[in-house]
Amino acid sequence: MRILYISQYFPPEAGATQTRAYEMAYNWVKLGHHVSMLTEFPNHPSGIIPNEYHGKLYERSNIDGIDVLRVWVKASPIKNFPNRLLFYVSFMFNAIFAGLFLLRNQYDIIYASSPPIFVGGTALVLSKFKRTPLVFEVRDLWPEAAIALGELSNRLAISLTTKLEEICYQKAILVVVVTRGIFERLKQRGIQEEKLLFIPNGANTDMYNYSPDGRARVRKELNLNNKFVLIYAGIFGLAYSLETILEAACKLVNETDIFFLLIGDGPRKADILTLAKSYNLPNLSILPEQPRQVIPDYLSAADAALIPLRQVEILKVALPVKIFDAWACERPVVLSIDGEASEMVLNVGGGYIIPPEDPIKMVEVIIKMKNNSNLRDTMGKNGRAYTINNHSRSALAENLVSHLEKFIAQ
């Protein structure tokens, strides 16, 4: 098959969206399919486009067999509503132009991944003019999630994006969802069940695994030997209450053998850095975003992973990739949310569930885990086994493309 994959975010940007897009496309290429990736100049989450892209409107390259076409976007490190809107809309229009005039190949499928929902606008136009069936992937319910997280409040924008969302569902031959909660919500909204396909998030279990050498290297570099280390690695985004980690660190400041390590970048990074500076915590370190290839070493260096989601109703249908990355490296997780993800963690026996935004409960669980290494090891091994059997990126990619082939054959 020839697949045009539209994802605004793509490596070298870091994040769950970027990783899923790359892993799907890479594995499809390995299976013998041709994949063109239509994406942006890298800038997310910093909002800064690297110097090598300045003065360009587009750039073509080949990454591991994937034909990548990048287009210019109006990026900005200031994440207010006007800048976000310009960012999304500039990608939509530039990607439409590039898809029509620079990608002249015939495709069997256009595969569009949302959010941002404006990717759907690009896909609808290209699907119509290229007369190619559209498959629409829903990683988060947008604009519903954006409203709940305070990212979107403009009434006109909400109305227009909701309409665009509905049109995407109507025009797509298949709607791929990453959680069962999203599956059920879309069914309740009238999307036919036979049009919905559940393909969850997962981990590259070849890249993400426990590394004794990586653990030793990172712990030596960061002077973490003889420390019990809790890690958060990922986007400093609106869905996460990283303040809860800082408050837990405050309460444990006299426990000199417990250390907190935060890694990443994102729209809330400046706020978290300011708060950490005000707390003056000797038991916490915040590192810049790291290359995806070395994250398994950092996870291996930790003793447990913290995933502190906020107390927001829409997040109950979330299934964070961070869970599978940690489990693939045999690290237990401490997750703060009710719903699909917490049920999975409990059923697998891969960690602890605590109430969202509750540093006292986080402290209690950290002490409990620190004092029971056998339980931690069991939880980590449970998580890795479950991830290999149910959330391997390569197996998920093969499952998804087999469904796409069936639609093409009809």
N, C-alpha and C positions, 0 to 999 in steps of 0.2 A: 504494500500500500504506500501511497504518497500522502503524508500527513502534514498539514500546516498547523503548527502549534502556536497559539498566541498567549503569551504570558508577559505582562508588563515587567515582572521581576525575574531575573535570571542571574546565575553566577557570572562574574565573581562576587556579586552581591550575596550577603549571608542571610539566611532565613528559611523558614519551613516551605514557603512558596517556591523559592528559588531551587531548593533541594529537590522538591517533588517534581518540578518541571524538568530539571536536568536528569534525574534518575529515570523518569518515564521515557523521555526522549532517547537517552543513552541506551536503555535496555531495548527499546523498539528498534533502534539501529542495529543492535547486536542480533536481533531476531530477523533481520533482513529487510526492514522497512526503511523508506526514505523520509527523513523528518526535517522540515524547515522550521526554525524557531524565530518568531517575530517578537522582538523585545525592545527594551529601552537602553540608552547609554547607562552604564552602571552608575548609581548614585545613592541607592537606598541602603540604610536608613539615614545616612548623613545629610543627603540633599546636595552633595557636592559632586559634580561630574569631574573625573580625572582630567588632567591637562592634555593627555594624548587624544582626547575627543574634541577638544576645543576647535572651533572653526569648521566642524563637520555637521552635515545633516543626517548622514547614515554611515554605517560601516558593515561590511560583510566579512565573515570569517567562518572557519570550520573548527568546531570544538568536538573532538572525539567522535567524528563522523556526523555530527549535527550541523546542518547548514544554518548559521546564525546571522540574522539581519537585525542590526540595532538601529534605532531611530532616535533623533534628538527629542528631549523633553524639557519643559520649563521647570527645572528642579530648583529647590530652595531649602536651605537649612532651617528656615522659619516656617513652622508647620501650622500656619493659621488657615482659616477657611478659604480665602481668596487664592492663596498659594497652592493649597491642595487641589482646588478646582482647576487651576491653570495646569498643574502637573498632570492630572488625569486626562483633561481634555486635549492637551497638547499631544499626549501619547495617542489618544484615540484618532485624531485627525492625521497625524504623521504616519501612524501605522496603517490607516486606510490608504493613504497615498502610496506608501511603500508596497503594500500588498497588491494594489492594482497595477502599479507601473514598474516595480522592481522585482516582484515575484510573479513571473509570467508562466510558471509551470502550471500544469493541471494537477489538481489534488483530488484525492478520493474522500478526504475528511478534513474539515476545519475543526480543530479542537481548541476551545477557548476556555481559559481558567480565570475565575472571578472569586474574590474581589481583586482589584477595583472593578465595579460593575461596568465602567466605561469600556473595558475590554470587550464586553458583550456588544457594545455599539460598533466597534471595529469588526467584530465577527459577523454581525448581522449584515453589514454592508458588503463585506467580502463574500459572504455566503451567497448573497443575491446576485452580485455581478459575476462571480466565478461559477455560479450554478453548482455549488458544492454543498453537500449536507453538513449541518452544524451539530457538533456535540458540545454541550455546555457543562463545564465543571463548576460546582459550588463548594468552595472550601469554607466559606462563612456566609451566613445569610446577610446579604447587603442590599439595601441600606439599614436593615433592622439592627445589625450589630453596631454599625457606625453611630446610630442614634443612641443606643443603649450605653455606649462607651463615651458619649459626649463629643464624638468627632464630627457629627453632622446635626445641625439644628435648623438650618434654613428651610422654611416650609416649601418654597418653590423647588429647591434642590431635592428635597425628600420626595415630592410629588413626581418629579421628572425621573428620578432614578428608580423609584418604585415601578413606574410605567415601563421603563427600559428593562427592568428585571422580569416583569411579566411577559413582555414580548420575547425575551430570550427563552423563557420556558416554553412559550407557545411554538416558536419556530424551530427549536432544537429537536432533532430526531431522538436524542438521548440526553438525559440530565444525570451527570455523575456526581455523587455526593460522598463526602469523606467521613460522615458520622451517621449513625442510625437515628440520632435525634433530628438531624436535618432531613433525613429521609421521611420521618414521620410528620414533620412540620409541613413539608411540601405536599405530602399526601392530603393533609388536612386543608391545604389551600387549593385543592382540586387538581393537582398534577396526577395523571394516571400512574398507578403503581408500575405498570409494565414499561413506562417511559423512564423510570428511575433505576439507577444502578449504584450500589454501594461498593466503593473501592476506598478503603480506609487509608490513613497515613501509616507510615512505617519507618524503617531504618535500613540503611545499607549495612547489612550484618557482616559483610566482608571487611568494610572499612571501620565500622564501629564495633570494636571488641576490646576486651580488657587487655591492657598492655603493661606487664610488670616493668619493662624498660621505660616506657613512657611515664609511668607513675614515678619511678625513681628520678627521672630527669626533671620533670616539672617540680616535684617536691624539693629537689635540691636547688633548682633555680630560684624558687620562691621562698626558700627557707621554711619549708613546711614539715620537715622531718619531725616525727613524734607528735604531730598535730592531728586532731580529728577534724576533717575538712568537709564543709558543706559548700556545694557549688550551685550557682545559677549561671547558665550559659545560654545566651540568646538575645533576642531583641528586647530593648528596654522600652516596651510598648504600653499602650493604654490598657490592655487586658490584665496586666500583671501589677500586683501590689508589692513592689520591691521595698517600699517603706516597712512592710512587715518584717522583712529580713533584717533591715537595719535596727528596728526596734528589738528584735530577738537578740541581735548582737549586743545591743546596749545592756540587756538583762543578763547576758552571759560574759560580760567584759572581764569579770574576775576569774572566770574559768579559762586559765591561760593556755590550756591544751586544746581549746576549740577555736576553729578559725573559719571565717566566711570568705568565699571567693566569688566575685561577680565578674562575668565576662560578657562584653557586647557593646552595642551602640543602639541608638534609637531616639525617638522624640522625647522620652522622659529621662534621658541620660543626664542632662544638665541639672535637672531637679534633684536627682538621686545623688549626684556628686556634691551638690550644695548641702544637702541634708547630711551626707556622710561627713563632710568637712565640719559642720556644726557639731556633730556628735563626737568627733575626734576619736574614732574607734581604732585601737591598736590591733584588734582581732578581725579586721576586715580589709580586704583589698579589692579595688575595682580596676580591671584591666580593659584595654581597648578590644575592639572586635578582633578575633583571631581567624586565620584561614581555616576553612572547614576541615582540611586534612589533619590538623593538629588537635582539633576538639576532642577526639577520642583519648588522647594523652591526658588532657586536662580532666576529663571525666574519670579516667582511670586513677588519676592522682587524688581524687576526692573519695570520701567514704559514703556519701549520699548526695542526691540531687534534690534541690528545692524547686517546686513549681507552684508559686504563690498566686493563683488567679484571684481576681477581685470578686467581691460579692455582687455579681450582676447576673440577672436571670438568664440572659441569652447564652452565657458561658456554660450553662448546664448541658448544652449540646456539643460542647467543644471536646476535642480529643487531641491534646497537644503533642506535637512531634517530639518534644523534649522527653516525654515519658519513654518512648521507644529508643531514642538515642541513649538515654541513661541505662535502660535495661539491656540494650545490646552490649554495653560495656560492663554489665553485671553490677550496676549500681542500683541500690534501692532508691525509691523516690518518696518525698514528702509532698503530697498534693493537697491543695486547699480549694476544693469545689465539690458540690454535690452533683449527681447526675451520671451521665454515661461514663466519663473517665474514672470517677471514683468507684463505680461498680466494677469496672474492669480491674483496677488496681487491687481491690479487695478480693475479687474472684481469683486472680492470678497469685495473690500472696506476694506482691512485689513492692510493698511499701506501706506507708501510713497515710490516712486521710485525716485532715484537720479542718476546722471551720475557716472560711476565708477571713483574711485580715485580722487574725488572732495570734499575736506574737507570744502570748502566754502558752497556748497550746503548742505552738511551734517549739518553744523552749522545752516543754515537757517531753515531746517526742524526740528531740535531739538528744537530750540526756538519756532517754531510754535506749536509743539506738547506739549511742556511744558506749554504753555499758553492756551491750550484747552483740559481740562480733559474730557469733554463730548465726544469730537471727538475721543480721545484715547480709551475711554471705548467702544464706538460704533465699532471702528475698531477691538478691541480685541474680542468683542462678535461675530462680523461678521466672524472673522477668526476661532473661536472655532466651530461655527455652521457649517461652510463649511468643516472643518477638520473632524468632527463627521460624516457628511453625505457622504464625498467623500474620506477620507484618513485615516480611522480607520484601524490600523494594523490587527486586527482580521478579519475584513471584507475582506481586501485585501488578506490575507492568505487563507481564505476560497474560494475566487474567483479563486486564482491561483491553488490551489490543485484540484478544480473541473475540471479545464482544463487538469491537469495531469491525472486525472482519466479517462477522455474521451479518451486520447491518449492510455492509457493502455488497454482500452476496445476495441480498434479498431483491 
